[in-house]
Amino acid sequence: MLILKKIFNFYINSSIHVALSVYAFVRITEFYFGVENNSVFNYFMFFSTITGYNFVKYFGIAKFHHRSLTKDLKIIQIFSLLCFLLMCYYAYQLPIKILALFIPFGFLTVLYAIPFLSGFQKSLRVISYLKIIIVAFVWAGTTVLLPLLSAEKIVDSSIVFYAVQRFLIVAVLILPFDIRDIKYDTISLQTIPKKIGIKNTKKLGFLLLLLALVIEFLISTQTTSKNIFLGFSLVTLLFLMRAKESQSSYYSSFWVEGLPIFWWILLIL
């Protein structure tokens, strides 16, 4: 049991789970627009997500405590390096125009972690409300726009609407994390729950999810997809409403983070 727990913790802490969620979002986009599975782009997104998220999560620790890193963090560092090399391998196979479009999203991820404001003491993460906007924007761009542009789809109103919908969904999925982190975040990190309170945060999440649902029923042409999205929305709403400061260890990091995977599985079934 101890070994299984260590493997599971590595799965969560090394960002494999969040990378699978990003992969699921990309596959959902391909499903909705009838695009053939682009394995090169999809694997590139998977490994770049692990690279980016581990960079954001462990940049400060690696910078200031490099020699005193625990064994688990050193393993994650090595794993992240391997994922970075695999990301480069798949990036080499992608068209230059797709890589060029990916660069701004990657740049935002770097600025999210590295302090460059106020005398290089603050990153974009500490600016009020900007955290959720940046993360949702990056996810929407990389899981809707980029896979469709890679498939040489012309960006029309339906693609824009689905990108907006994805932005809203990701924003809602972030809220349980922000609720959990209220007691851990510094005073300078003004997240939505800190600004408007947990109760109002849940109301905001409900409104965002309702808007995403409206987009689904206005744009989607498949009844099955609409019904599945409705089910996904209800489950997401349930997790949002049950979110609290004192969550179980895996409430947000596994269950909430895994909701896109749940959505994708329902679609392929």
BAFI-3210 file (N, C-alpha, C; in Angstrom, 3 decimals, decimal comma, padded with zeros to 6 digits):
// residues 269
n [1|2|3|4|5|6|7|8|9|10|11|12|13|14|15|16|17|18|19|20|21|22|23|24|25|26|27|28|29|30|31|32|33|34|35|36|37|38|39|40|41|42|43|44|45|46|47|48|49|50|51|52|53|54|55|56|57|58|59|60|61|62|63|64|65|66|67|68|69|70|71|72|73|74|75|76|77|78|79|80|81|82|83|84|85|86|87|88|89|90|91|92|93|94|95|96|97|98|99|100|101|102|103|104|105|106|107|108|109|110|111|112|113|114|115|116|117|118|119|120|121|122|123|124|125|126|127|128|129|130|131|132|133|134|135|136|137|138|139|140|141|142|143|144|145|146|147|148|149|150|151|152|153|154|155|156|157|158|159|160|161|162|163|164|165|166|167|168|169|170|171|172|173|174|175|176|177|178|179|180|181|182|183|184|185|186|187|188|189|190|191|192|193|194|195|196|197|198|199|200|201|202|203|204|205|206|207|208|209|210|211|212|213|214|215|216|217|218|219|220|221|222|223|224|225|226|227|228|229|230|231|232|233|234|235|236|237|238|239|240|241|242|243|244|245|246|247|248|249|250|251|252|253|254|255|256|257|258|259|260|261|262|263|264|265|266|267|268|269]
n.u [000,824|001,973|003,843|002,144|000,834|002,947|003,528|001,138|001,162|003,393|002,400|000,466|001,965|003,967|002,697|001,486|-001,172|-002,560|-001,592|-002,760|-005,376|-005,260|-004,585|-006,943|-008,778|-007,854|-008,393|-011,166|-011,799|-010,979|-012,852|-015,306|-015,062|-014,640|-012,029|-009,153|-007,194|-004,341|-001,494|001,157|000,981|-000,687|000,816|002,915|001,617|000,958|003,493|004,610|002,902|003,455|006,128|005,829|004,065|005,474|007,658|006,506|005,507|007,780|009,845|010,689|011,509|013,566|015,317|016,159|016,705|018,309|020,378|019,433|017,223|014,576|014,535|012,307|011,612|013,885|013,686|011,395|012,418|014,278|012,505|010,975|012,874|013,249|010,708|010,758|012,691|011,329|009,203|010,576|011,340|008,877|008,090|009,872|008,778|006,538|004,758|006,306|004,675|002,757|004,310|005,182|002,789|002,370|004,314|003,649|001,844|003,466|005,312|003,761|003,320|005,892|006,295|004,380|005,508|008,114|009,485|009,225|008,229|008,000|010,742|011,749|010,537|007,978|005,643|003,388|001,447|000,733|-000,872|-004,030|-006,797|-005,598|-004,339|-006,248|-007,281|-005,080|-004,333|-006,729|-006,926|-004,586|-005,045|-007,417|-006,530|-004,506|-005,795|-007,990|-007,815|-005,146|-004,960|-006,920|-006,050|-003,712|-004,787|-005,445|-007,833|-010,123|-010,472|-013,528|-016,742|-017,865|-015,663|-014,469|-016,488|-016,408|-013,847|-014,172|-016,022|-014,401|-012,559|-014,239|-014,969|-012,488|-011,864|-013,849|-013,076|-010,740|-011,513|-012,212|-009,595|-008,539|-010,192|-009,411|-006,786|-006,872|-006,049|-003,380|-002,256|-000,348|-000,787|-000,525|-001,338|-004,109|-006,687|-009,810|-011,675|-010,577|-011,069|-013,870|-015,092|-015,972|-018,627|-019,726|-017,926|-018,616|-021,143|-020,420|-018,981|-021,076|-022,593|-020,752|-020,507|-023,108|-023,276|-021,419|-022,828|-025,023|-023,753|-022,983|-025,485|-026,439|-024,595|-023,616|-024,332|-024,997|-027,096|-026,401|-023,863|-024,567|-026,123|-024,216|-022,448|-024,082|-024,317|-021,619|-021,358|-023,094|-021,830|-019,417|-020,399|-021,326|-018,926|-017,787|-019,594|-019,271|-016,742|-014,273|-012,285|-010,832|-010,104|-009,944|-006,833|-006,724|-008,919|-009,191|-006,800|-006,891|-009,623|-011,176|-009,372|-009,392|-011,805|-012,066|-011,040|-012,942|-015,121|-014,167|-013,968|-016,678|-017,561|-016,151|-017,170]
n.v [-001,213|001,226|001,635|001,904|004,246|006,059|005,979|006,988|009,552|010,571|010,564|012,600|014,824|015,184|016,246|014,672|013,986|016,428|016,946|014,888|015,778|018,094|016,863|015,403|017,497|018,471|016,258|016,246|018,586|017,826|015,824|017,253|018,848|017,080|016,314|014,528|012,416|013,973|012,847|013,720|016,504|016,265|014,720|016,458|018,559|017,217|016,597|019,139|020,353|019,007|019,822|022,648|023,031|021,830|023,452|025,901|025,147|024,271|026,032|028,130|026,625|025,019|026,996|028,311|026,306|024,306|022,441|021,187|019,731|017,386|013,794|012,955|015,298|015,649|013,449|014,175|016,398|015,207|013,639|015,693|016,858|014,807|014,821|017,361|016,993|015,141|016,766|018,586|016,845|016,164|018,727|019,364|018,045|019,412|021,903|025,048|027,309|026,579|026,194|028,795|030,053|028,856|029,884|032,471|031,555|029,832|031,716|033,313|031,456|031,232|033,862|033,807|032,417|033,418|036,101|039,426|041,890|044,994|045,500|042,960|041,232|040,334|038,219|037,576|036,162|037,250|039,424|040,790|038,787|038,121|035,692|033,559|034,321|034,200|031,458|030,203|031,373|030,456|027,672|027,556|028,557|026,724|024,275|024,466|026,427|026,019|023,128|022,998|024,852|023,573|021,462|022,744|024,157|026,777|029,633|030,326|031,662|029,645|028,240|030,266|030,664|028,176|028,309|030,379|029,120|027,042|028,565|029,542|027,142|026,177|028,263|027,906|025,405|026,077|027,433|025,745|025,068|027,568|028,174|026,179|027,008|029,357|029,686|029,264|030,956|033,949|037,278|039,147|037,796|038,027|036,234|035,208|034,016|035,196|037,846|038,153|036,338|032,947|032,012|033,813|033,298|030,731|031,276|032,869|030,957|029,229|030,875|031,258|028,632|028,187|029,941|028,715|026,399|027,397|028,255|025,758|024,541|026,270|026,192|023,543|020,733|018,161|016,058|014,111|014,969|017,359|016,440|014,976|017,005|018,467|016,651|016,576|019,253|019,354|017,615|018,982|021,336|020,281|019,498|022,033|023,336|021,841|022,396|023,483|025,196|023,385|020,814|017,367|015,708|015,038|016,143|018,476|018,317|015,797|014,795|017,104|018,119|016,001|016,080|016,945|014,649|012,783|013,852|013,489|010,685|009,970|010,949|009,358|006,917]
n.w [000,000|000,751|-001,253|-003,472|-002,736|-002,839|-005,564|-006,568|-005,428|-006,721|-009,314|-009,107|-008,071|-009,953|-012,066|-014,006|-013,982|-014,411|-016,935|-018,381|-018,236|-019,796|-022,210|-022,540|-022,930|-025,392|-027,033|-026,790|-028,144|-030,729|-031,155|-031,156|-033,437|-035,441|-036,085|-037,082|-034,955|-033,906|-033,197|-032,820|-032,191|-029,945|-028,113|-027,818|-026,478|-024,136|-022,932|-022,811|-021,033|-018,612|-018,348|-018,207|-015,983|-013,869|-013,843|-013,039|-010,510|-009,065|-009,427|-007,645|-005,420|-006,470|-007,194|-004,833|-003,021|-004,059|-003,462|-001,246|-001,916|-001,579|-001,941|-003,439|-004,851|-006,372|-008,039|-009,429|-010,731|-012,495|-013,974|-015,107|-016,744|-018,613|-019,752|-020,857|-022,854|-024,457|-025,172|-026,791|-028,805|-030,033|-030,696|-032,691|-034,821|-035,456|-037,431|-038,200|-037,939|-036,058|-033,780|-033,495|-032,837|-030,421|-028,773|-027,471|-025,463|-023,996|-023,126|-021,441|-019,429|-018,361|-017,388|-015,473|-013,428|-012,963|-011,175|-012,253|-011,949|-010,057|-009,243|-009,792|-007,966|-007,976|-009,667|-012,474|-011,223|-008,760|-009,191|-008,746|-009,583|-011,986|-012,122|-012,499|-014,946|-016,695|-016,588|-017,495|-020,012|-021,299|-021,263|-022,800|-025,251|-025,985|-026,023|-027,629|-029,802|-030,889|-031,524|-033,528|-035,430|-036,062|-037,402|-039,641|-039,702|-040,372|-038,437|-037,173|-036,121|-034,518|-033,509|-032,018|-030,096|-028,775|-027,746|-025,926|-024,279|-023,276|-021,851|-019,819|-018,541|-017,574|-015,848|-013,904|-012,928|-011,646|-009,383|-007,041|-006,265|-005,568|-003,431|-001,649|-001,186|000,250|002,945|002,700|000,814|000,316|001,702|-000,291|-002,545|-004,127|-004,617|-006,205|-004,243|-001,949|-002,378|-002,789|-001,152|-000,146|-000,532|-002,456|-004,462|-005,258|-006,280|-008,451|-009,934|-010,574|-012,308|-014,406|-015,293|-016,101|-018,259|-019,951|-020,453|-021,850|-024,190|-025,184|-025,795|-027,691|-029,770|-030,280|-032,360|-031,908|-030,155|-028,261|-027,401|-026,183|-024,036|-022,631|-021,952|-020,281|-018,151|-017,361|-016,552|-014,357|-012,556|-012,232|-011,072|-008,680|-007,413|-007,155|-005,421|-003,124|-002,393|-000,051|002,451|004,092|002,597|001,500|000,763|-001,953|-003,168|-004,854|-006,380|-007,574|-008,052|-008,931|-010,812|-012,550|-013,926|-016,693|-017,940|-017,240|-018,699|-021,333|-021,441|-021,244|-023,700|-025,587|-025,001]
ca.u [000,000|002,854|004,418|001,078|000,602|004,072|003,343|000,016|001,621|004,268|001,488|-000,139|002,963|004,785|001,800|000,992|-002,643|-003,003|-001,255|-003,816|-006,561|-005,020|-004,701|-008,374|-009,399|-007,484|-009,144|-012,560|-011,854|-010,926|-014,147|-016,365|-014,886|-014,405|-010,625|-008,426|-006,240|-002,997|-000,706|002,361|000,582|-001,256|001,917|003,636|000,858|001,067|004,809|004,830|002,131|004,262|007,285|005,401|003,498|006,527|008,478|005,763|005,367|009,021|010,890|011,205|012,195|014,817|016,207|016,709|017,042|018,725|021,216|018,716|015,982|014,295|014,705|011,131|011,692|014,962|013,126|010,502|013,288|014,790|011,336|010,619|013,887|012,920|009,504|011,199|013,359|010,268|008,496|011,416|011,272|007,615|008,067|010,659|007,942|005,397|005,012|006,849|003,606|002,114|005,243|005,167|001,552|002,482|005,291|003,046|001,278|004,605|005,901|002,882|003,582|007,164|006,083|003,518|006,343|009,332|009,249|009,815|007,592|008,394|012,130|011,928|010,076|006,615|005,304|002,000|000,564|000,314|-001,781|-005,408|-007,642|-004,878|-003,970|-007,282|-007,423|-003,932|-004,426|-007,868|-006,589|-003,577|-005,700|-008,355|-005,765|-003,719|-006,624|-009,032|-007,319|-003,953|-005,210|-007,722|-005,151|-002,797|-005,557|-005,707|-009,198|-010,235|-011,122|-014,808|-017,455|-018,077|-014,403|-014,315|-017,440|-015,921|-012,678|-014,738|-016,588|-013,288|-012,056|-015,173|-014,876|-011,225|-011,994|-014,650|-012,273|-009,696|-012,096|-012,008|-008,194|-008,365|-010,868|-008,520|-005,516|-007,065|-005,256|-001,956|-001,796|000,124|-001,724|-000,400|-001,982|-005,542|-007,496|-011,235|-012,275|-010,092|-011,652|-015,342|-015,578|-016,221|-020,024|-019,871|-017,101|-019,435|-022,190|-019,752|-018,709|-022,366|-022,945|-019,818|-020,865|-024,389|-022,958|-020,792|-023,907|-025,800|-022,947|-023,069|-026,792|-026,647|-023,636|-023,467|-025,367|-025,229|-027,872|-025,632|-022,812|-025,231|-026,508|-022,989|-021,942|-024,976|-023,886|-020,313|-021,586|-023,710|-020,794|-018,504|-021,090|-021,350|-017,596|-017,590|-020,408|-018,769|-015,368|-014,088|-010,873|-010,239|-010,426|-009,057|-005,599|-006,866|-010,219|-008,979|-005,662|-007,204|-011,014|-011,536|-008,442|-009,700|-013,116|-011,969|-010,836|-014,279|-015,897|-013,643|-014,348|-018,091|-017,702|-015,667|-018,033]
ca.v [000,000|002,383|001,823|002,431|005,645|006,843|006,068|007,887|010,912|010,988|010,821|013,912|015,882|015,375|016,891|013,755|014,043|017,660|016,793|014,049|016,627|018,916|015,936|015,109|018,685|018,509|015,204|016,698|019,544|017,044|015,134|018,218|019,399|016,006|016,353|013,273|012,466|014,420|012,320|014,537|017,699|015,882|014,347|017,707|019,250|016,432|016,755|020,555|020,644|018,535|020,709|023,971|023,007|021,550|024,671|026,863|024,657|024,007|026,999|028,785|025,631|024,627|028,154|028,684|025,146|023,291|021,395|020,509|019,151|016,032|012,757|012,966|016,449|015,395|012,520|014,972|017,208|014,335|013,304|016,906|017,009|013,823|015,317|018,498|016,448|014,580|017,912|019,094|015,834|016,334|020,097|019,330|017,476|020,291|023,031|026,247|028,262|026,128|026,505|030,252|030,387|028,313|030,669|033,416|030,834|029,401|032,912|033,670|030,482|031,605|035,093|033,454|031,844|034,185|037,495|040,435|043,161|045,626|045,175|041,512|040,566|039,847|037,647|037,851|035,393|038,002|040,504|040,393|038,197|037,793|034,279|032,722|034,736|033,685|029,993|029,869|031,819|029,533|026,390|027,702|028,725|025,541|023,067|024,689|027,115|025,404|021,858|023,222|025,490|022,512|020,667|023,669|024,668|028,230|030,101|030,982|032,021|028,468|027,973|031,327|030,381|027,041|028,785|031,116|028,108|026,370|029,539|029,561|025,855|026,133|029,230|027,255|024,319|026,666|027,988|024,884|025,174|028,851|028,050|025,356|027,671|030,630|029,752|029,119|032,056|035,145|038,398|039,845|037,018|038,283|035,383|035,535|033,741|036,163|039,153|038,217|035,336|031,609|031,904|034,548|032,597|029,622|031,876|033,255|029,718|028,756|031,733|030,945|027,305|028,351|030,569|027,667|025,490|028,108|028,170|024,373|024,247|027,140|025,913|022,120|020,176|016,773|015,934|013,311|015,828|018,309|015,722|014,646|018,249|018,773|015,794|017,082|020,526|019,074|017,044|020,087|022,207|019,573|019,621|023,430|023,670|021,106|022,830|024,257|025,422|022,147|019,717|016,208|015,939|014,819|016,647|019,326|017,892|014,592|014,705|018,275|018,161|014,908|016,221|016,893|013,249|012,213|014,347|012,838|009,262|009,908|011,183|008,230|005,747]
ca.w [000,000|000,834|-002,585|-004,324|-002,355|-003,362|-007,014|-006,798|-005,105|-007,825|-010,434|-008,879|-007,860|-011,160|-013,044|-015,033|-013,959|-015,075|-018,353|-018,953|-018,366|-020,984|-023,342|-022,696|-023,518|-026,813|-027,705|-026,832|-029,257|-031,971|-031,263|-031,488|-034,773|-036,394|-036,498|-036,851|-033,853|-034,274|-032,084|-032,604|-031,446|-028,659|-027,217|-027,542|-025,440|-022,899|-022,315|-022,512|-019,817|-017,476|-018,246|-017,764|-014,634|-012,900|-013,780|-012,226|-009,132|-008,352|-009,797|-006,448|-004,568|-007,129|-007,252|-003,531|-002,184|-005,030|-002,861|-000,161|-002,426|-001,119|-002,958|-004,310|-005,744|-007,330|-009,036|-010,267|-011,588|-013,562|-014,793|-015,856|-017,796|-019,648|-020,427|-021,665|-024,045|-025,291|-025,722|-027,889|-029,874|-030,759|-031,233|-033,927|-035,879|-035,700|-038,338|-037,573|-037,619|-034,816|-032,701|-033,340|-032,126|-029,064|-028,009|-026,511|-024,330|-023,198|-022,524|-020,329|-018,371|-017,738|-016,629|-014,343|-012,363|-012,699|-010,774|-013,126|-011,611|-008,789|-008,920|-009,933|-006,755|-008,169|-010,971|-012,859|-010,342|-007,574|-009,568|-008,442|-010,614|-013,221|-012,078|-013,104|-016,348|-017,451|-016,687|-018,355|-021,367|-021,848|-021,516|-023,918|-026,488|-026,349|-026,172|-028,643|-030,999|-031,486|-032,223|-034,735|-036,392|-036,489|-038,365|-040,753|-039,653|-040,395|-037,224|-037,406|-034,888|-033,664|-032,825|-031,015|-029,021|-028,003|-026,999|-024,791|-023,386|-022,605|-020,887|-018,693|-017,838|-016,840|-014,752|-012,860|-012,351|-010,806|-008,152|-005,860|-005,859|-004,886|-002,135|-000,813|-000,897|000,957|004,179|002,391|-000,037|000,999|001,689|-001,578|-003,595|-003,979|-005,479|-006,177|-002,928|-000,965|-002,681|-002,688|-000,221|-000,693|-000,962|-003,715|-005,456|-005,755|-007,114|-009,695|-010,659|-011,110|-013,444|-015,498|-015,788|-016,798|-019,546|-020,767|-020,839|-022,883|-025,420|-025,659|-026,371|-028,852|-030,839|-030,584|-033,237|-031,527|-028,923|-027,303|-026,850|-025,283|-022,816|-021,904|-021,371|-019,166|-017,054|-016,928|-015,858|-013,061|-011,695|-011,938|-010,122|-007,396|-006,808|-006,787|-004,258|-001,954|-002,116|001,178|002,778|004,614|001,692|001,533|-000,001|-003,388|-003,633|-006,031|-007,202|-008,340|-008,515|-009,739|-011,949|-013,469|-014,556|-018,163|-018,336|-017,097|-019,851|-022,542|-021,394|-021,584|-025,145|-026,393|-024,740]
c.u [000,858|003,465|003,385|000,792|001,706|003,945|002,229|000,413|002,548|003,428|000,863|000,925|003,823|003,972|001,355|-000,529|-003,161|-002,692|-002,270|-005,103|-006,443|-005,164|-006,166|-009,102|-009,103|-008,276|-010,641|-012,755|-011,852|-012,265|-015,236|-016,273|-014,525|-012,995|-009,959|-007,404|-004,844|-002,054|000,526|002,021|000,093|-000,178|002,773|002,943|000,991|002,394|005,129|004,054|002,899|005,451|006,897|004,901|004,558|007,481|007,812|005,752|006,684|010,151|011,528|012,001|013,553|015,831|016,914|017,165|017,547|019,478|020,480|017,387|015,810|014,467|013,542|011,186|012,805|014,494|012,207|011,304|013,800|013,670|010,940|011,603|013,613|011,700|009,836|011,864|012,335|009,428|009,267|011,369|010,004|007,488|008,799|009,821|006,737|005,755|005,481|005,731|002,885|003,011|005,268|003,930|001,600|003,358|004,648|002,457|002,389|005,252|005,079|003,115|004,865|006,987|005,185|004,344|007,511|008,999|009,950|009,211|008,120|009,807|012,402|011,563|008,683|006,440|003,856|001,010|000,001|-000,641|-003,219|-006,149|-006,875|-004,515|-004,980|-007,460|-006,306|-004,053|-005,550|-007,586|-005,611|-004,213|-006,649|-007,610|-005,082|-004,567|-007,784|-008,430|-006,155|-004,217|-006,012|-006,902|-004,135|-003,459|-005,990|-007,185|-009,161|-011,023|-012,400|-015,500|-017,645|-016,818|-014,170|-015,231|-016,955|-014,667|-013,133|-015,315|-015,488|-012,677|-012,923|-015,068|-013,617|-011,267|-012,776|-013,843|-011,169|-010,242|-011,961|-010,564|-007,964|-009,044|-009,992|-007,318|-005,649|-006,138|-003,751|-001,402|-001,361|-000,909|-001,707|-001,095|-003,499|-006,338|-008,966|-011,883|-011,835|-010,771|-013,147|-015,926|-015,938|-017,639|-020,238|-019,042|-017,887|-020,574|-021,613|-019,481|-019,963|-022,760|-022,051|-020,161|-022,177|-024,170|-022,312|-021,832|-024,774|-025,073|-023,050|-024,382|-027,115|-025,794|-023,585|-024,639|-025,727|-025,930|-027,104|-024,564|-023,397|-025,577|-025,298|-022,416|-022,792|-024,588|-022,553|-020,470|-022,165|-022,692|-019,796|-019,110|-021,120|-020,008|-017,321|-018,331|-019,915|-017,339|-015,316|-012,598|-010,183|-010,701|-009,539|-007,891|-005,808|-008,173|-010,052|-007,926|-005,911|-008,620|-011,414|-010,667|-008,782|-011,036|-013,062|-011,772|-012,169|-015,161|-015,482|-014,050|-015,821|-018,320|-017,264|-016,473|-019,308]
c.v [001,263|002,698|002,414|003,893|006,541|007,040|007,059|009,340|011,453|011,361|012,206|015,008|016,159|015,936|015,971|013,851|015,283|017,598|015,916|014,841|017,533|018,064|015,622|016,278|018,776|017,466|015,551|017,683|018,820|016,341|016,084|018,703|018,339|015,971|015,027|013,454|012,820|014,050|013,174|015,775|017,337|015,472|015,565|018,474|018,537|016,706|018,221|020,982|020,210|019,463|022,057|023,994|022,728|022,733|025,698|026,436|024,627|024,980|027,624|027,843|025,271|025,766|028,401|027,495|023,982|022,132|020,600|019,902|017,732|015,061|012,776|014,118|016,290|014,443|013,264|015,864|016,402|013,970|014,489|017,151|016,046|014,282|016,514|018,026|015,836|015,685|018,472|018,148|016,007|017,732|020,155|018,840|018,355|021,388|024,265|027,203|027,879|026,424|028,006|030,706|029,907|029,192|031,666|032,732|030,328|030,562|033,371|032,742|030,823|032,840|034,861|032,995|032,741|035,625|038,458|041,812|043,679|045,224|043,691|040,754|039,964|039,292|037,998|037,204|036,226|039,153|040,011|039,929|037,729|036,317|033,426|033,042|034,144|032,180|029,588|030,245|030,862|028,188|026,474|027,796|027,456|024,288|023,245|025,272|026,381|024,051|022,025|023,921|024,489|021,609|021,502|024,059|026,195|028,676|030,872|031,237|030,830|028,126|029,001|031,070|029,217|027,396|029,565|030,133|027,405|027,281|029,535|028,287|025,791|027,092|028,623|026,166|024,842|027,077|027,078|024,916|026,462|028,857|027,263|026,140|028,986|030,745|029,625|030,296|033,247|036,262|039,096|039,103|037,091|037,463|035,769|035,207|034,720|037,518|039,198|037,189|034,026|031,496|032,597|033,927|031,457|030,130|032,285|032,031|029,158|029,559|031,448|029,608|027,358|028,966|029,563|026,692|026,099|028,035|026,780|024,116|025,138|026,717|024,454|021,597|018,742|016,702|015,174|014,148|016,829|017,642|015,373|015,894|018,683|017,949|016,239|018,359|020,298|018,507|018,133|021,029|021,577|019,707|021,056|023,768|022,979|021,520|023,675|024,373|024,132|020,955|018,523|016,446|015,893|015,376|017,480|018,747|016,613|014,630|015,883|018,346|017,102|015,026|016,278|015,467|012,514|012,594|013,609|011,360|009,092|010,064|009,972|006,970|005,807]
c.w [000,000|-000,523|-003,530|-004,022|-002,891|-004,870|-007,338|-006,515|-006,189|-009,045|-010,319|-008,872|-009,081|-012,318|-014,183|-015,131|-014,686|-016,570|-019,068|-019,144|-019,590|-022,243|-023,619|-023,343|-025,020|-027,600|-027,800|-027,978|-030,594|-032,211|-031,756|-032,931|-035,812|-036,932|-036,157|-035,740|-034,349|-033,135|-031,782|-031,779|-030,045|-027,646|-026,865|-026,416|-024,101|-022,195|-022,011|-021,276|-018,576|-017,260|-017,660|-016,338|-013,577|-012,766|-012,864|-010,753|-008,375|-008,670|-008,564|-005,566|-005,163|-007,119|-005,928|-002,681|-003,047|-004,365|-001,795|-000,621|-001,896|-002,291|-003,951|-005,312|-006,776|-008,429|-009,989|-011,213|-012,771|-014,527|-015,670|-016,998|-018,948|-020,452|-021,318|-022,960|-025,008|-025,923|-026,927|-029,088|-030,705|-031,356|-032,563|-035,111|-036,232|-036,702|-037,571|-037,134|-036,320|-033,623|-032,423|-032,568|-030,674|-028,174|-027,042|-025,277|-023,398|-022,460|-021,323|-019,128|-017,621|-016,863|-015,417|-013,145|-011,977|-012,317|-011,729|-012,878|-010,273|-008,367|-008,901|-008,651|-006,913|-009,578|-011,300|-011,899|-009,191|-007,906|-009,423|-009,689|-011,862|-013,286|-012,846|-014,584|-017,193|-017,659|-017,635|-019,806|-022,035|-022,179|-022,706|-025,243|-026,939|-026,551|-027,151|-029,916|-031,662|-032,154|-033,505|-035,814|-036,920|-037,521|-039,561|-040,851|-039,686|-039,169|-037,586|-036,065|-033,955|-032,878|-031,724|-029,822|-028,146|-027,201|-025,758|-023,770|-022,599|-021,539|-019,630|-017,859|-016,988|-015,649|-013,590|-012,165|-011,426|-009,438|-006,926|-005,343|-005,071|-003,519|-001,166|-000,328|-000,140|002,167|003,939|001,596|000,807|000,872|000,327|-002,720|-003,429|-004,995|-005,342|-004,828|-001,848|-001,143|-002,379|-001,728|-000,905|-001,260|-002,301|-004,835|-006,080|-006,642|-008,470|-010,550|-011,295|-012,350|-014,654|-016,133|-016,561|-018,174|-020,491|-021,284|-021,942|-024,225|-026,028|-026,390|-027,570|-030,046|-031,244|-031,403|-032,868|-030,172|-027,854|-026,624|-025,863|-023,959|-021,954|-021,241|-020,185|-017,939|-016,477|-016,109|-014,468|-012,073|-011,279|-010,906|-008,726|-006,679|-006,372|-005,503|-002,987|-001,579|-000,842|001,469|003,219|003,771|001,998|000,583|-001,508|-003,970|-004,912|-006,970|-007,996|-008,916|-009,398|-010,992|-012,991|-014,181|-016,090|-018,692|-018,287|-018,286|-021,131|-022,589|-021,760|-023,088|-025,953|-026,139|-025,569]
res [m|l|i|l|k|k|i|f|n|f|y|i|n|s|s|i|h|v|a|l|s|v|y|a|f|v|r|i|t|e|f|y|f|g|v|e|n|n|s|v|f|n|y|f|m|f|f|s|t|i|t|g|y|n|f|v|k|y|f|g|i|a|k|f|h|h|r|s|l|t|k|d|l|k|i|i|q|i|f|s|l|l|c|f|l|l|m|c|y|y|a|y|q|l|p|i|k|i|l|a|l|f|i|p|f|g|f|l|t|v|l|y|a|i|p|f|l|s|g|f|q|k|s|l|r|v|i|s|y|l|k|i|i|i|v|a|f|v|w|a|g|t|t|v|l|l|p|l|l|s|a|e|k|i|v|d|s|s|i|v|f|y|a|v|q|r|f|l|i|v|a|v|l|i|l|p|f|d|i|r|d|i|k|y|d|t|i|s|l|q|t|i|p|k|k|i|g|i|k|n|t|k|k|l|g|f|l|l|l|l|l|a|l|v|i|e|f|l|i|s|t|q|t|t|s|k|n|i|f|l|g|f|s|l|v|t|l|l|f|l|m|r|a|k|e|s|q|s|s|y|y|s|s|f|w|v|e|g|l|p|i|f|w|w|i|l|l|i|l]
***
